[in-house]
Amino acid sequence: MPANSDKPARKDVTLTQLKYFITAAAHRSMTGAAAELYIAQSAVSTAIAQLEHTLGVQLFIRQPSKGLALTISGEQLLKDARSLLAQLDELTENVRTQDTAVEGVLRLACFVTLAPFILPQLISELGNQHPNLRIEVFEADFDETSKMLLDGTVEAALTYDFGAFQGVTFKRLYHSAPHVILPADTALARQEKISLSSLQGWDMVLLDIPHSREYFLSMLEAANVKPHIRHSSRSYETVRSLVARGHGFSILNNIPKSNSTYDGGQLRAIPIADDYAPSLDVCLTHPADVRPSARTRAVATIATELMQGGNSSTGTHQ
């Protein structure tokens, strides 16, 4: 048991008591304070008496003919109380502004492979519509994105819905369908759609990011395809370049408009015909227990306008 457990609990000073005290000090009268506050004089007197009792000091000298005079303690409290309430007013106004003004800094997490498809156009349009808003971006994998969102590092996040999030609210922007990625000069690459079973015996180049990895391998398992993973990489463009150079197939979701790779290789993205290759939802998320700020709401509105209907820089939205 704590050593001071037998001490009486300290009563807190309330904002109402301080407000009544400041008003009484301004009028040098309990009656004048009561009139300004539209309350009974007894309420003012009681509040100030309780304040004096809580602080253990006398704040006013009652002068029958001249009204109230502040003691030295009263003068100090008046100065500090006015400063405190001014800070409270500023704090309140700042919070209200946060909720209504689209300005300042929005810290936004983005799933690493989505960033080049979504962020450039989104940031540009936000700049056009809200020039006083600055976006600070954190690119990360799904687990890192989740952590930053839930610990308050970021206000919102753009990510795939892998079904593993807890405590967040999702706003779906679009479906992103998986595609088989093949070297452009192979016979399979000429098909309009492809069944995963036709990849049996092929080497695979795996985009090796947590949750993405399990997503890709699970659809191959459902198709009874056991790929030989020849190469794996956390880099989206490294995977594409390896595929274009004939090192195997891959599966990716968001597809660039260009079939060229950084090193000049050529490939083709082919929609998957099988039902067990589910699309992923690309979502804007924010903590479920936190009211989204005006900044977050602005991002949600503009992202929805850009992404729904396939108007982003992404080559394929399905």
PyMOL commands that set and color helices and strands:
alter all, ss='L'
color gray80, all
select helices_A, chain A and resi 15-27+30-37+41-55+72-100+115-129+142-150+188-190+196-199+212-222+236-244+294-307
alter helices_A, ss='H'
color red, helices_A
select strands_A, chain A and resi 60-63+67-70+104-111+133-140+156-160+168-176+179-183+203-207+228-233+250-252+267-271+280-287
alter strands_A, ss='S'
color yellow, strands_A
deselect
rebuild
show_as cartoon
